């Protein structure tokens, strides 16, 4: 289904399940960043992939894992490999997770999903992150810069306390455009407001984005208006992370012109924004392949 629906890149290696020890816990505004010793996950990671974390402890009634984009991955070498992910406490599972301390152990499965597809070396790119959606863009920016691409980054959030990674991105790229809905940091407005001028200034040939679904749709529309592709990391709920439960399906138009439901956790989380049927997310369109049987 991946080739039909998105023609996406494929992961280089299969995921592993391992128990990782929390090495560091750091608070950033409304978020909590975890650094976890997980050499098996770190070894196969590529930018854009994620991990599914068991929550609640061994006797919990919360059976479903929580999925988090990975970044700050160090495969190992002299020391054991580590991964980083950032958590916003939005429910029972994540509220339990943010209470975990250094030395606690987490049951992880990863890396999962397909990575960001890379353009030809040297192709200029604009990266757009909303809230903690900026996290997976950091290793992507590193990889693009390493292959000779000029990169601009825009990060935004509702308020300054919901921004993430802007200082780290500034150290990496040199400059970063910051927006907040309430004007508490950077310029007041939406993260997509500076995007058209960034594309034109850089002569960008591709846009990458991660953040809320509404933001991703808007990024795709701006990219389409400039006749360039947008690769977006979607935030659909991923309960199992391995394509079994079907809770994260999206209506996506394939290269053959036929629309199908695809699983964000397996065929994604990276999709060409121009192929997602944004108006039909959460619905069952009558023209969707197999809709009559559903």
Buried (B, 14 or more C-beta within 10 A) or exposed (E): BBEBBBEBBEBEEEBBEBEBBBBEBEEBBBBBBBBBBBBBBBBBBBBBBBBBBBBBEEEEEBEBBBBBBBBBBBBBEEEBBBBBBBBBBEEEBBEBBBEBEEEBEBBBBBBBBBBBBBBEEEBBBBBBBBBBBBBBBBBBBBBBBEEEBBBBBBBBBBBBBBBBBBEBBBEBBEEBBBBBBEEBBBEEBBBBBBBBEBBEEBEBBBBBBBBBBEBBBBBBBBBBEBEBBBBBBBBBEBBBBBBEBEBBBBBBBBEEEBBBBBBBBBBBBBBBBBBBBBEBBEEEEEEBBEBEEE
